[in-house]
Amino acid sequence: MPNDGAFQKLVQDLTDAYPRLPSESAAFTAVAGLGIDTVENVLLYHVVPGATIDRKAAVKADGAELTTALGPTIEVDVRHYWHYKQVRLVDADTDDRNPRVVAFDVNKGNKQIAHAIDRVLRPVDLD
């Protein structure tokens, strides 16, 4: 799921606000202003129902297409660097940088495992 900074970056991208909004509260207000349907669709785009995908599976999933709870798919892009592997998620928005996984298995021990990403996945191409 997107971390707080990801939502601040989303608002900054959509509103050309620079620098970032001054607080989490200001970002929340701006995101809420997008409308409940838009926020619900964006959140459903972050959920992949079905199999549990932990860190070990995620770094081996290069090229996998994951069907979201909203319906459209996102692609897993694993980049190999000297000492680590970076996992990115390719969304429908071709204009902005794709989210990177910045923390794996943040709720390990639950049936549903979540990973923190640094940007909000976008189910449509936004200007």
C-alpha positions as YAML, in Angstrom:
chain: A
units: angstrom
residues:
- id: 1
  name: MET
  ca: [0.00, 0.00, 0.00]
- id: 2
  name: PRO
  ca: [1.16, 3.56, -0.57]
- id: 3
  name: ASN
  ca: [2.87, 5.24, 2.35]
- id: 4
  name: ASP
  ca: [1.98, 8.77, 3.50]
- id: 5
  name: GLY
  ca: [4.65, 10.32, 1.31]
- id: 6
  name: ALA
  ca: [3.17, 8.57, -1.73]
- id: 7
  name: PHE
  ca: [-0.15, 10.35, -1.26]
- id: 8
  name: GLN
  ca: [1.64, 13.68, -0.83]
- id: 9
  name: LYS
  ca: [3.49, 13.03, -4.13]
- id: 10
  name: LEU
  ca: [0.18, 12.17, -5.82]
- id: 11
  name: VAL
  ca: [-1.35, 15.48, -4.80]
- id: 12
  name: GLN
  ca: [1.80, 17.30, -5.83]
- id: 13
  name: ASP
  ca: [1.71, 15.62, -9.26]
- id: 14
  name: LEU
  ca: [-1.99, 16.32, -9.80]
- id: 15
  name: THR
  ca: [-2.00, 19.91, -8.59]
- id: 16
  name: ASP
  ca: [1.54, 21.01, -9.43]
- id: 17
  name: ALA
  ca: [1.89, 21.94, -5.75]
- id: 18
  name: TYR
  ca: [5.53, 22.67, -5.01]
- id: 19
  name: PRO
  ca: [7.03, 22.10, -2.60]
- id: 20
  name: ARG
  ca: [5.10, 19.25, -1.06]
- id: 21
  name: LEU
  ca: [2.01, 19.96, 0.95]
- id: 22
  name: PRO
  ca: [2.91, 21.08, 4.45]
- id: 23
  name: SER
  ca: [1.27, 18.22, 6.34]
- id: 24
  name: GLU
  ca: [-0.36, 14.81, 6.16]
- id: 25
  name: SER
  ca: [-3.65, 16.51, 6.97]
- id: 26
  name: ALA
  ca: [-3.33, 18.83, 3.97]
- id: 27
  name: ALA
  ca: [-2.58, 15.84, 1.71]
- id: 28
  name: PHE
  ca: [-5.60, 13.97, 3.11]
- id: 29
  name: THR
  ca: [-7.86, 16.94, 2.40]
- id: 30
  name: ALA
  ca: [-6.54, 17.23, -1.15]
- id: 31
  name: VAL
  ca: [-6.95, 13.47, -1.83]
- id: 32
  name: ALA
  ca: [-10.48, 13.54, -0.37]
- id: 33
  name: GLY
  ca: [-11.24, 16.38, -2.78]
- id: 34
  name: LEU
  ca: [-10.75, 13.97, -5.70]
- id: 35
  name: GLY
  ca: [-14.12, 12.42, -4.80]
- id: 36
  name: ILE
  ca: [-15.09, 9.21, -3.03]
- id: 37
  name: ASP
  ca: [-15.44, 7.18, -6.24]
- id: 38
  name: THR
  ca: [-11.97, 8.13, -7.43]
- id: 39
  name: VAL
  ca: [-10.39, 7.39, -4.04]
- id: 40
  name: GLU
  ca: [-12.21, 4.04, -3.83]
- id: 41
  name: ASN
  ca: [-11.02, 3.05, -7.33]
- id: 42
  name: VAL
  ca: [-7.44, 4.03, -6.54]
- id: 43
  name: LEU
  ca: [-7.49, 1.98, -3.33]
- id: 44
  name: LEU
  ca: [-9.00, -1.08, -5.07]
- id: 45
  name: TYR
  ca: [-6.22, -0.79, -7.67]
- id: 46
  name: HIS
  ca: [-3.74, -1.50, -4.86]
- id: 47
  name: VAL
  ca: [-5.33, -4.80, -3.80]
- id: 48
  name: VAL
  ca: [-4.43, -8.07, -5.50]
- id: 49
  name: PRO
  ca: [-6.88, -10.73, -4.32]
- id: 50
  name: GLY
  ca: [-5.78, -14.34, -4.14]
- id: 51
  name: ALA
  ca: [-2.36, -15.79, -3.42]
- id: 52
  name: THR
  ca: [-0.12, -14.32, -0.77]
- id: 53
  name: ILE
  ca: [2.94, -12.69, -2.34]
- id: 54
  name: ASP
  ca: [5.75, -12.30, 0.19]
- id: 55
  name: ARG
  ca: [9.14, -10.70, -0.44]
- id: 56
  name: LYS
  ca: [10.69, -13.94, -1.68]
- id: 57
  name: ALA
  ca: [7.94, -14.41, -4.29]
- id: 58
  name: ALA
  ca: [7.91, -10.72, -5.27]
- id: 59
  name: VAL
  ca: [11.59, -10.57, -6.25]
- id: 60
  name: LYS
  ca: [11.08, -13.64, -8.46]
- id: 61
  name: ALA
  ca: [7.96, -12.23, -10.17]
- id: 62
  name: ASP
  ca: [9.59, -10.19, -12.94]
- id: 63
  name: GLY
  ca: [7.11, -9.73, -15.78]
- id: 64
  name: ALA
  ca: [4.12, -11.08, -13.84]
- id: 65
  name: GLU
  ca: [0.77, -9.43, -14.48]
- id: 66
  name: LEU
  ca: [-1.34, -9.08, -11.34]
- id: 67
  name: THR
  ca: [-5.08, -8.56, -11.58]
- id: 68
  name: THR
  ca: [-6.26, -5.94, -9.10]
- id: 69
  name: ALA
  ca: [-9.52, -5.88, -7.16]
- id: 70
  name: LEU
  ca: [-10.56, -3.02, -9.46]
- id: 71
  name: GLY
  ca: [-10.10, -5.30, -12.51]
- id: 72
  name: PRO
  ca: [-7.17, -3.92, -14.52]
- id: 73
  name: THR
  ca: [-3.71, -5.43, -14.19]
- id: 74
  name: ILE
  ca: [-0.37, -4.09, -12.99]
- id: 75
  name: GLU
  ca: [2.98, -5.52, -14.06]
- id: 76
  name: VAL
  ca: [5.84, -6.47, -11.79]
- id: 77
  name: ASP
  ca: [9.24, -5.17, -12.96]
- id: 78
  name: VAL
  ca: [12.25, -6.48, -11.03]
- id: 79
  name: ARG
  ca: [15.51, -4.69, -11.64]
- id: 80
  name: HIS
  ca: [18.74, -6.38, -10.65]
- id: 81
  name: TYR
  ca: [21.50, -4.28, -9.15]
- id: 82
  name: TRP
  ca: [24.86, -5.29, -7.76]
- id: 83
  name: HIS
  ca: [23.75, -6.08, -4.18]
- id: 84
  name: TYR
  ca: [19.96, -6.05, -4.33]
- id: 85
  name: LYS
  ca: [16.82, -6.35, -6.43]
- id: 86
  name: GLN
  ca: [14.39, -3.48, -6.82]
- id: 87
  name: VAL
  ca: [10.71, -4.26, -7.38]
- id: 88
  name: ARG
  ca: [8.64, -1.74, -9.30]
- id: 89
  name: LEU
  ca: [4.96, -1.90, -10.17]
- id: 90
  name: VAL
  ca: [3.99, -0.67, -13.63]
- id: 91
  name: ASP
  ca: [0.56, 0.96, -13.63]
- id: 92
  name: ALA
  ca: [-1.70, 2.45, -16.32]
- id: 93
  name: ASP
  ca: [-0.26, 5.97, -16.01]
- id: 94
  name: THR
  ca: [2.56, 6.32, -18.53]
- id: 95
  name: ASP
  ca: [3.38, 9.95, -17.63]
- id: 96
  name: ASP
  ca: [4.87, 9.53, -14.16]
- id: 97
  name: ARG
  ca: [7.41, 7.32, -12.42]
- id: 98
  name: ASN
  ca: [6.13, 3.91, -11.36]
- id: 99
  name: PRO
  ca: [6.00, 3.00, -7.67]
- id: 100
  name: ARG
  ca: [8.86, 1.10, -6.06]
- id: 101
  name: VAL
  ca: [8.44, -1.30, -3.17]
- id: 102
  name: VAL
  ca: [10.24, 0.36, -0.26]
- id: 103
  name: ALA
  ca: [9.32, -2.14, 2.49]
- id: 104
  name: PHE
  ca: [8.30, -5.77, 2.14]
- id: 105
  name: ASP
  ca: [5.98, -7.83, 4.32]
- id: 106
  name: VAL
  ca: [4.94, -4.88, 6.50]
- id: 107
  name: ASN
  ca: [2.16, -6.86, 8.15]
- id: 108
  name: LYS
  ca: [3.86, -10.25, 8.15]
- id: 109
  name: GLY
  ca: [1.98, -12.83, 10.14]
- id: 110
  name: ASN
  ca: [-1.42, -11.86, 8.74]
- id: 111
  name: LYS
  ca: [-3.12, -13.77, 5.94]
- id: 112
  name: GLN
  ca: [-2.78, -10.77, 3.65]
- id: 113
  name: ILE
  ca: [0.76, -9.52, 3.27]
- id: 114
  name: ALA
  ca: [1.25, -5.89, 2.30]
- id: 115
  name: HIS
  ca: [4.24, -4.09, 0.86]
- id: 116
  name: ALA
  ca: [4.84, -0.35, 1.17]
- id: 117
  name: ILE
  ca: [5.30, 1.58, -2.08]
- id: 118
  name: ASP
  ca: [6.63, 5.09, -2.57]
- id: 119
  name: ARG
  ca: [4.01, 6.28, -5.07]
- id: 120
  name: VAL
  ca: [0.30, 5.75, -5.60]
- id: 121
  name: LEU
  ca: [-0.62, 3.29, -8.36]
- id: 122
  name: ARG
  ca: [-2.83, 4.98, -10.93]
- id: 123
  name: PRO
  ca: [-5.56, 3.01, -12.71]
- id: 124
  name: VAL
  ca: [-5.78, 5.56, -15.54]
- id: 125
  name: ASP
  ca: [-3.35, 7.80, -17.41]
- id: 126
  name: LEU
  ca: [-3.53, 11.12, -15.57]
- id: 127
  name: ASP
  ca: [-2.31, 14.41, -17.00]
...
